[in-house]
Amino acid sequence: MPTRAKLFLTAAALAFAAGAGAQSDDFATGNMHFNAAEIDVNGDHMISKDEFMQFGEKMWGMMSKGAPTISVHDASQDFARGNMRFSAKMMDADHDGTISKEEFMSYGEKKFDKMSKNGMM
């Protein structure tokens, strides 16, 4: 795979999953590390939609700690600490001040689809 394609792959995955390889179970430690290879479960140097969504499930578990929703405020702080550059408000599709797992996963799926349409995945 050309280096440029690998860089796009990594950048695309970062858009949804910055902080993937956190060394702690605490999502908001501010000491997050990203490892694209962790998402690439089958080792083919490509992140499939299935792998991307499975990783989203893992991220949701780390963030929610078993709760059905996360407040937009708390999610925004967690994203900022993890140096994630997207708005928690945009995830809150029903504008109720919280992010559900469904909203989180839907946001990730839309990002993946947009990236793959634009030839980044």
C-alpha positions in Angstrom: 0.0 0.0 0.0 1.4 3.4 -0.9 2.5 5.6 2.0 0.0 8.3 1.1 -2.9 5.7 1.3 -1.6 4.6 4.7 -1.6 8.2 5.9 -5.2 8.7 4.7 -6.2 5.5 6.4 -4.6 6.6 9.7 -6.1 10.1 9.4 -9.6 8.7 8.7 -9.4 6.4 11.6 -8.3 9.2 13.9 -11.3 11.2 13.0 -13.5 8.7 14.8 -11.1 6.9 17.1 -8.3 9.1 18.4 -7.1 7.6 21.6 -7.7 4.0 20.6 -4.8 2.5 22.3 -5.1 4.2 25.7 -2.8 2.7 28.2 -5.5 3.0 30.9 -9.2 1.9 31.0 -10.0 5.6 31.8 -11.0 7.2 28.5 -10.3 10.8 29.7 -6.8 10.4 31.1 -5.3 12.8 28.5 -2.6 10.2 27.9 -4.1 8.5 24.9 -2.2 6.7 22.1 -3.6 5.7 18.7 -2.6 2.5 17.0 -4.2 1.9 13.6 -3.0 -1.7 13.7 -5.4 -2.3 16.7 -8.3 -1.5 14.4 -6.9 -3.6 11.5 -7.9 -6.9 13.1 -7.2 -9.0 10.0 -3.8 -7.4 9.4 -4.4 -6.5 5.7 -3.3 -2.8 6.2 -6.8 -1.6 5.4 -9.6 -0.7 7.9 -12.8 -2.2 6.7 -16.2 -0.8 7.7 -16.7 -3.8 9.9 -13.4 -3.4 11.7 -14.1 0.4 12.1 -17.5 -0.3 13.6 -16.2 -3.0 15.9 -13.6 -0.5 17.2 -16.4 2.1 17.7 -18.2 -0.5 19.9 -15.0 -0.8 22.0 -14.6 3.0 22.2 -18.2 3.4 23.3 -17.6 0.9 26.1 -14.6 2.8 27.3 -16.4 6.1 27.2 -19.8 5.1 28.6 -18.5 2.7 31.3 -21.8 0.9 31.0 -24.1 3.9 31.0 -26.8 4.2 28.4 -25.8 7.8 27.5 -23.0 10.3 28.0 -23.8 14.0 28.4 -22.6 16.2 25.5 -20.7 18.3 28.0 -18.8 15.3 29.4 -18.2 13.8 26.0 -16.8 17.2 24.8 -14.4 17.3 27.6 -13.3 13.7 27.0 -12.8 14.4 23.3 -10.8 17.5 24.1 -8.6 15.6 26.5 -8.0 12.9 23.9 -7.2 15.5 21.3 -10.2 14.4 19.2 -11.3 17.1 16.7 -15.0 16.8 16.4 -18.0 18.1 18.1 -20.0 16.0 20.6 -23.0 18.3 19.8 -23.0 17.0 16.2 -23.3 13.4 17.6 -26.4 14.4 19.6 -28.9 13.8 16.8 -32.0 14.3 18.9 -30.6 17.4 20.7 -31.4 16.1 24.2 -28.0 17.0 25.6 -26.8 13.4 25.7 -25.1 11.0 23.3 -26.5 7.4 23.1 -24.6 4.4 21.7 -26.8 4.6 18.6 -25.9 8.2 18.0 -22.2 7.5 18.6 -22.2 4.6 16.2 -24.3 6.3 13.6 -21.9 9.3 13.6 -18.9 6.9 13.1 -20.7 5.1 10.3 -21.5 8.3 8.5 -17.9 9.5 8.8 -16.6 6.1 7.5 -19.0 6.2 4.5 -18.0 9.8 3.7 -14.3 8.9 3.8 -14.8 5.8 1.7 -16.8 7.8 -0.9 -14.0 10.4 -1.1 -11.4 7.6 -1.8 -9.8 7.9 1.6 -10.5 4.3 2.7 
